Amino acid sequence: MTKAFAALDKLESQGNQLHYPHTDIIQDGLFELRTGKKNITRTFFAFAKGKKIYILHTFVKKTAKTPSAEIQLALKRLEELTYES
């Protein structure tokens, strides 16, 4: 859990200048924050206007490929936030 918080701090301070291997693009507007080697944690996020970052979903990755259900949940939350704005 400590590594996840450290990664979030790094994301907060570096924003869109934080690149692979710390972050990766999932699809247009949706990114993942990558943490851990054994207990691999992925946090989906998106950048908003100004210096805001929306944290959409975090999960422990147990397979090589990111499950599509996890991506769909993050996309749904992003759509809800976009709709509300």
Wavefront OBJ file of the C-alpha trace (Angstrom):
o trace
v 0.000 0.000 0.000
v 2.904 2.334 0.730
v 4.167 1.977 -2.848
v 0.738 2.911 -4.171
v 0.682 6.106 -2.101
v 4.228 6.954 -3.214
v 3.181 6.468 -6.837
v 0.148 8.728 -6.329
v 2.407 11.396 -4.807
v 4.685 11.135 -7.828
v 1.687 11.453 -10.159
v 0.482 14.508 -8.248
v 3.855 16.250 -8.447
v 4.794 15.310 -12.034
v 1.342 15.174 -13.631
v 1.412 14.467 -17.352
v 5.219 14.470 -17.310
v 5.223 11.082 -15.545
v 5.744 8.472 -18.254
v 6.301 4.736 -18.748
v 7.118 2.594 -16.762
v 5.234 4.537 -14.071
v 2.216 5.268 -16.245
v 0.787 3.897 -19.463
v -1.990 4.870 -21.857
v -4.998 2.541 -21.803
v -6.926 4.444 -24.442
v -7.634 8.026 -25.376
v -7.979 9.983 -22.128
v -7.602 6.975 -19.807
v -4.277 6.163 -18.186
v -2.967 3.666 -15.664
v -0.578 4.221 -12.794
v 1.589 1.139 -12.397
v 2.861 -0.041 -8.996
v 4.469 -3.104 -7.511
v 6.243 -6.194 -8.741
v 4.626 -8.909 -6.631
v 1.291 -7.388 -5.646
v 0.795 -5.462 -8.850
v -1.598 -2.570 -8.376
v -3.106 -0.577 -11.206
v -4.857 2.737 -10.743
v -6.829 4.157 -13.638
v -6.877 7.931 -13.860
v -7.653 10.803 -16.206
v -6.502 14.382 -16.422
v -9.093 17.122 -16.062
v -8.946 20.854 -16.740
v -6.450 22.731 -14.666
v -4.216 20.489 -12.639
v -6.930 18.065 -11.570
v -6.478 14.324 -11.814
v -9.460 12.005 -11.490
v -8.643 8.711 -9.762
v -11.212 6.369 -11.283
v -10.458 2.838 -10.124
v -7.718 0.829 -8.397
v -7.342 -2.936 -8.406
v -4.779 -5.693 -7.869
v -3.741 -7.102 -11.212
v -3.622 -10.913 -11.139
v -3.234 -11.710 -14.846
v -0.872 -10.537 -17.584
v -3.663 -8.803 -19.476
v -5.756 -6.131 -17.800
v -9.316 -7.474 -17.491
v -11.716 -5.573 -19.733
v -14.253 -5.343 -16.877
v -11.749 -3.221 -14.920
v -11.238 -0.912 -17.905
v -14.982 -0.647 -18.532
v -15.606 0.344 -14.905
v -13.017 3.123 -15.147
v -14.478 4.320 -18.456
v -17.981 4.375 -16.967
v -16.774 6.477 -14.040
v -14.933 8.820 -16.388
v -18.069 9.226 -18.484
v -20.097 10.024 -15.348
v -17.572 12.664 -14.280
v -17.469 14.172 -17.758
v -21.260 14.276 -17.901
v -21.475 16.022 -14.504
v -18.931 18.701 -15.451
l 1 2 3 4 5 6 7 8 9 10 11 12 13 14 15 16 17 18 19 20 21 22 23 24 25 26 27 28 29 30 31 32 33 34 35 36 37 38 39 40 41 42 43 44 45 46 47 48 49 50 51 52 53 54 55 56 57 58 59 60 61 62 63 64 65 66 67 68 69 70 71 72 73 74 75 76 77 78 79 80 81 82 83 84 85
